[in-house]
């Protein structure tokens, strides 16, 4: 298997064309990672609907059962510059979304700052998928001129804290109302 398939370094309207690649996770599973597209609304709806209540609460900090149309639009109708999202697909078991990561630019800052988040289907947690998705997202943020990424994580979400701090190198800025604010200078 070829380790990566890229749509290339072709510039489209001053931006790099979408990069798509096959990734092998630490357990040997293969997933296909690519930028989110507007037609992915159903994939993201299925992902969220399939999450356990605990996973939905950890990611969205609310007890939700579905993504409202407005939120789906925010997650899928992106400019791939100020906002970006990547998803992982399991193409062996049908076209199923296994996880998604995204950054969204924060307004009113003197530098290019974006908030980053990720969610992975319960059955795929612990395989390194969140790390892969966030690492690729960090690369995209750098390429788009983002200078700093921030993440808000529940203090009780040890998996996410380990991912951002220990594996990805985010630093802790503070804790407020049970949330840990993490940041990474790019």
N, C-alpha and C positions, 0 to 999 in steps of 0.2 A: 504494500500500500504506500502510496506517496504521502508524505507527512502533511503537506499543505497544498491546497489548491486555491490560488488567489485570482480574483478578477483583475488583478494587475495593478500597476502603478499609474494607470491612465488617469489623467486629470479631466474632470468633467465640470465645466463652469468654475474652474479654479480649485475644485476639491478632488480628492482622491476617490476613484471609483470604489464601490462597495467591495470589501474584502470578505471572501467566504472561504472557510477551511474545514477540513476534517481534523478532529482532535481526538487523541487517544488519552483516556483518563487513567488515573493511577490503578484502577482495577482491570484495565485492558479494554473497557468499553469504548466504542467509537461513537462520537456525536458530530453533527454538522453544525457549525457556528456561522451565523451571518447577521447582518443588520436587520432590524425589524422594519417591516414594510406596512403600508396602510392596510393591505389585505390580510394581515395577521391578527385581526381582531378576534376571530373565532379561536385561533390557537391560544391566545392569552386568556380568553374567557374560560376555555377548558382547563388551562393550567391552574388558574385561581380556584375554579370550582372543585378541582381535584385535591387541593391542599387541605391538610388537616386544619382544624380550628386553631391549633397552636401555631402552625406555620403562618397562617394568614394573619394572626394577631402579631407575631414577631415582625413580619414584613411591613404590614400596613398600620400597625399600632392601633388597630380597631378590629372589632369582630365583624368582618364582612363575609358575605357568601358569594358575591359577584362584583364585577367591575361595572360601574355605571357608564353609560355611553360617553359622557364627557371625559372620564378617566381613560377609557379605551382610546379615545381620540388623542389625548395627551401622550399616551404610550406608543402609539403607532403612526401618528402623522407628524413626523419629525423633520427638522431641517438638516440633520446629520452634521451640525456645526455647534450651535448653542445647546442643542439637545441631541442625544444619541442613545440608542438602545440596541443590544445584541441579544439574540436568542439562540438556544441550542435545541436541535431537533434530533429525535430518535427516528431515523429513517428505516431501520430494520423492522420495527413494530408498527409501521405506518407513520404518517406525518404527524408526530406528536411533539408538542413543545415540552421540554424538560426543565427549562429554566430561562430566566431573562435577567439582564443587568442593564442599568440605564444611568445616565447622568443628565442633569438639567441645570442650565446656567442660572445663577442667582443674581438678581438685579440689584442695583444700588450699591455695588461694591467698587472699590477703586482698582481692583485687579480682576482678571477673569477667574471667577470662582464658580464651581459647580457642585451640586449635591449628587452623591452616588448611592445606589442601592441595588440589591440583587435578591432574587428569590429562586429557589430550586424545588422541584417536585419532591415530596417526601421520600419516595422510593429511590431517588437519586442523590439524596443528601449523604455526605461523608465520602463521596467518590472523587472529590476535587473539582466538580463542575463549577461551583460558585467561584472558586479561585480562577479557573480558566476564563470564565465570563468577565470577571472584574479586571483581570490582567489585560485582556484584550480591550476592554473599555478604557483603561488607563492609557494604553497606547493610542487609542483614537482621540482621547482628550488632549494628550500632548500634541498630536498632529494638528489638532484644531485650535491650538493656542491657549488652552485652559492652563492657568497658572497654579491653581490649587483645587484639590478635591476635598469635600467634607462629607462625613457620614454620621448620621444619627442612629444609634443602636441602643436598644433597651439594655439596661445594666444586667438583666437576667439572661440575655441572649449570649451565652458563653461561646457558642459556635461562631457567631458573627464577629464577636470581639476577637477571638483567636484568629479568624481569617484576616480581618483588617489590620490588627496590631502585629501579630507574630508572623504571619505568612506574607503579608503585603507591605508592611512597614509604615502603616499609618501611625501617627502620634496622637496621644490623648490630649485634648484641649480642656476638657472639663466635664463635670457631671451636674445635671440639673433635672429635677423632677423625674428621677429614675432613668434618664437618657444620658448616654455617654456620647460626647461630641468628639469625633476623630477627624484628623486632617492629614493630608499629604501634599507637600510642595512638589510641583512638577517642574 
